[in-house]
Amino acid sequence: MQAELNKILKYINRPYPIQILDKYIWWDTFGIALLIAIAINLLQPFGMNELHINYKYLLLSGFGVIYAFVNILYYLSFEKFFKNHKWTVKNEIVASFVLFFIAGIFNWLYAISWIPAFSCTYISFLKFQYYTLVFGALPVVFFSLFIENRNLKNSIKYSELINSEIEKQVCKPENKTLQLNGYSINAEQILYFNSYQNYVDIYIVQEDKLTTLLLRYTFKQLLIQLADYPFFIQCHKSYIVNKNKIVKTEGNSQGLLLYLDNCKNTIPVSRSYINVLKNQFTNSN
């Protein structure tokens, strides 16, 4: 029993891909909304087949429009409040239930306003919460699992390819000095940069010990400063890594994780930067 519980906890705490690209938002919003509208009109569940009203099919399609409206609100709030959070399967489940609850409220208000068969009572409100959860969860869960598994497979494939290139890599010592805010740093000793707000943490290995140097520096300024150092690669919106220090990669549904020499920290690689990283290795070997 404990082993099964641990498996469940491990699964729900797995990273979950954050779908904020336009193509994902478009499909998740209007694609699923269209499927909901078609399915409701074809199946007419929960006694809707007994409704005899004018413009029945048009009115039933309105539930798909409501899903699209609520989902757009979700993505707008996600961009503002949750984009920088570590997103997991558990977060996605909780967010989905909140989404269904809000959609259930709008579905109920829509039904009692436009469909005479539904009345304004607590029972009808609870019924619509149930209807929304049961009917809406199926396509959302299906496509969420599909997206997660597809991204995981792609990330593992890229990880294996990059790892094979890392094994072929012959690192040449980079005897270059980097000047940052009056500090002179041996570029060969730098593992990676982590930027947040207007500050940058520089992780440096000196005499086999990992040290951190904090500088007031914007990420944009840092990218300009590193333009002449091609072995420094941006792999995330707030991370730049020394390519020569990467010892292996590992794929997950959000992208890749990098393991560096003399460092216990793992560095995230966003899916949008995977090809950049791959090309850096394949073109140099």
C-alpha positions in Angstrom: 0.0 0.0 0.0 2.8 2.4 1.0 4.7 1.5 -2.2 1.6 2.3 -4.4 1.1 5.6 -2.5 4.8 6.5 -3.1 4.3 5.8 -6.8 1.3 8.1 -7.0 3.1 10.9 -5.1 6.1 10.5 -7.3 3.9 10.7 -10.4 1.9 13.8 -9.3 5.1 15.6 -8.4 6.6 15.0 -11.9 7.3 18.1 -13.9 4.4 18.9 -16.3 4.9 20.7 -19.6 3.6 24.3 -19.5 1.8 24.8 -22.7 1.9 28.6 -23.4 2.9 28.6 -27.0 0.2 30.0 -29.3 -0.3 26.7 -31.2 -1.0 24.8 -27.9 -3.3 27.6 -26.5 -5.3 27.6 -29.8 -5.8 23.8 -29.8 -6.4 23.5 -26.1 -9.0 26.3 -26.2 -10.8 26.1 -29.5 -10.0 22.5 -30.5 -11.4 21.0 -27.2 -14.3 23.6 -27.3 -15.3 22.3 -30.7 -15.0 18.6 -29.5 -17.2 19.5 -26.5 -19.8 21.2 -28.7 -19.9 18.2 -31.2 -20.0 15.6 -28.4 -22.9 17.3 -26.6 -24.9 17.6 -29.8 -24.3 14.0 -30.8 -24.6 12.3 -27.4 -27.0 14.8 -25.7 -26.2 13.4 -22.2 -27.8 14.0 -18.9 -31.3 14.1 -20.3 -30.6 16.7 -22.9 -32.1 14.4 -25.6 -35.5 15.0 -24.0 -35.3 18.8 -24.5 -37.7 20.1 -27.2 -36.7 23.8 -27.7 -36.0 26.1 -30.6 -32.4 26.3 -31.8 -31.5 23.3 -29.6 -28.2 22.5 -31.4 -27.1 26.1 -31.4 -27.9 26.5 -27.7 -26.1 23.2 -26.8 -23.0 24.4 -28.7 -22.9 27.3 -26.4 -21.3 25.0 -23.7 -18.3 24.6 -26.0 -18.1 28.4 -26.3 -18.1 28.7 -22.5 -15.2 26.3 -22.2 -13.2 28.4 -24.7 -14.0 31.6 -22.7 -13.0 30.1 -19.4 -9.8 28.6 -20.8 -8.7 31.9 -22.3 -9.2 33.5 -18.8 -7.1 30.6 -17.4 -4.2 31.2 -19.8 -4.3 35.0 -19.2 -4.1 34.5 -15.5 -1.4 31.8 -15.9 0.8 34.2 -17.9 0.5 36.7 -15.1 0.7 34.7 -11.9 2.1 31.2 -12.5 4.4 31.3 -15.5 7.6 31.4 -13.4 6.4 28.6 -11.0 7.7 25.0 -11.1 4.7 23.3 -12.7 3.9 19.7 -11.8 1.2 17.1 -12.6 -0.3 18.0 -9.2 -0.5 21.7 -10.1 -2.1 20.7 -13.5 -4.7 18.6 -11.7 -5.6 21.3 -9.2 -5.8 23.9 -12.0 -8.0 21.7 -14.0 -10.5 21.2 -11.2 -10.6 25.0 -10.6 -11.1 25.4 -14.3 -14.0 22.9 -14.3 -15.6 24.5 -11.3 -15.6 28.0 -12.9 -16.8 26.5 -16.2 -19.6 24.8 -14.2 -20.7 28.1 -12.8 -20.9 29.7 -16.3 -22.6 26.6 -17.7 -25.3 26.8 -15.0 -25.8 30.5 -15.5 -26.0 30.0 -19.3 -28.5 27.1 -18.9 -30.9 28.8 -16.5 -30.8 31.9 -18.7 -31.4 30.4 -22.1 -32.7 26.8 -21.7 -36.2 26.8 -20.1 -35.8 23.2 -18.8 -33.2 24.3 -16.2 -34.1 26.2 -13.1 -32.2 28.4 -10.6 -31.8 26.0 -7.7 -29.0 24.6 -5.6 -29.7 21.1 -7.0 -29.4 22.3 -10.6 -26.2 24.1 -9.7 -24.7 20.9 -8.2 -25.8 18.9 -11.2 -24.1 21.3 -13.6 -20.9 21.0 -11.5 -21.2 17.3 -11.9 -22.0 17.4 -15.6 -19.1 19.7 -16.3 -16.6 17.6 -14.3 -17.7 14.3 -15.9 -18.1 15.5 -19.5 -15.2 18.1 -19.5 -12.6 16.0 -17.7 -12.4 13.3 -20.4 -11.0 15.4 -23.3 -8.8 17.5 -21.1 -7.3 14.5 -19.3 -6.8 12.7 -22.6 -5.0 15.5 -24.3 -3.0 16.4 -21.2 -1.6 12.9 -20.9 -1.0 12.8 -24.7 1.0 16.0 -24.6 3.0 15.0 -21.5 3.9 11.6 -23.0 4.8 13.0 -26.4 7.0 15.7 -24.9 8.7 13.1 -22.6 9.5 10.8 -25.6 10.8 13.7 -27.6 13.0 14.9 -24.7 14.4 11.5 -24.1 15.2 11.1 -27.8 17.1 14.4 -27.8 18.8 13.6 -24.5 20.2 10.4 -25.9 21.4 12.2 -29.1 23.1 14.9 -27.1 24.7 12.4 -24.7 26.2 10.5 -27.6 27.7 13.8 -28.9 29.0 14.7 -25.4 30.9 11.4 -25.4 32.6 12.4 -28.6 33.4 15.9 -27.4 37.0 16.9 -27.0 37.2 20.0 -24.8 39.9 22.6 -25.5 41.0 24.8 -22.6 39.4 28.2 -23.0 42.1 30.6 -21.6 39.9 33.7 -21.7 39.1 36.2 -19.0 35.6 37.6 -18.6 35.2 41.1 -17.3 32.0 41.7 -15.3 31.4 44.7 -13.1 35.1 45.1 -12.4 35.6 41.4 -11.7 38.1 39.4 -13.8 36.9 35.8 -14.0 38.6 32.9 -15.8 35.9 31.8 -18.2 37.1 28.1 -18.0 36.1 28.1 -14.3 32.5 29.2 -14.9 29.9 26.4 -14.8 26.7 28.5 -15.4 24.9 31.7 -14.8 21.5 32.0 -13.1 19.6 35.3 -13.6 16.7 36.7 -11.5 15.3 40.2 -11.6 18.4 42.4 -12.1 20.9 40.1 -10.5 23.1 37.2 -11.7 24.5 34.3 -9.8 27.8 33.1 -11.3 28.7 29.5 -10.3 32.5 29.0 -10.4 34.7 26.1 -9.7 38.0 27.0 -8.0 40.3 24.3 -6.7 37.5 21.7 -7.1 35.2 23.8 -4.9 32.0 25.4 -6.1 31.6 29.0 -5.3 29.0 31.6 -6.2 29.5 35.2 -7.1 26.4 37.6 -7.0 26.5 40.6 -9.4 24.0 43.3 -10.2 23.5 42.6 -13.9 20.5 42.1 -16.2 20.2 39.0 -18.2 20.1 41.1 -21.4 23.4 42.8 -20.5 24.9 39.4 -19.7 24.0 37.9 -23.1 25.6 40.9 -24.8 28.8 40.5 -22.7 29.0 36.8 -23.5 28.5 37.2 -27.3 32.3 36.6 -27.9 32.2 33.4 -25.8 30.5 30.8 -28.0 30.9 28.0 -25.4 28.4 29.8 -23.2 24.9 28.7 -24.3 21.6 30.0 -23.2 19.4 27.0 -22.3 16.6 28.7 -20.5 15.0 32.1 -20.0 17.2 32.6 -16.9 20.1 30.2 -17.4 23.3 30.2 -19.4 25.6 27.2 -19.2 29.2 26.4 -20.1 28.9 23.8 -22.8 32.3 22.4 -21.9 31.1 21.5 -18.4 28.1 19.4 -19.4 28.7 15.7 -18.6 25.2 14.4 -19.4 21.6 15.3 -20.1 18.3 13.8 -18.9 14.9 14.2 -20.6 11.6 15.0 -18.9 8.2 16.3 -20.1 9.3 20.0 -19.7 12.6 19.7 -21.6 16.0 18.5 -20.4 18.1 18.6 -17.3 21.8 19.2 -17.5 24.4 17.6 -15.2 27.7 19.5 -14.9 31.2 18.6 -13.9 31.9 19.3 -10.2 28.3 20.4 -9.6 25.3 18.8 -7.8 22.8 21.3 -9.2 20.9 20.4 -12.3 20.3 23.0 -14.9 16.9 23.1 -16.8 16.7 23.3 -20.6 13.4 24.6 -21.9 11.9 22.8 -24.9 12.4 25.9 -27.0 16.2 25.7 -26.4 16.7 22.0 -26.9 17.5 22.4 -30.6 19.9 25.2 -29.9 21.8 22.9 -27.5 21.7 20.0 -29.9 23.0 22.0 -32.7 25.9 23.3 -30.6 27.1 19.8 -30.0 26.4 18.3 -33.5 28.0 21.2 -35.3 31.1 21.2 -33.2 31.9 17.5 -33.3 
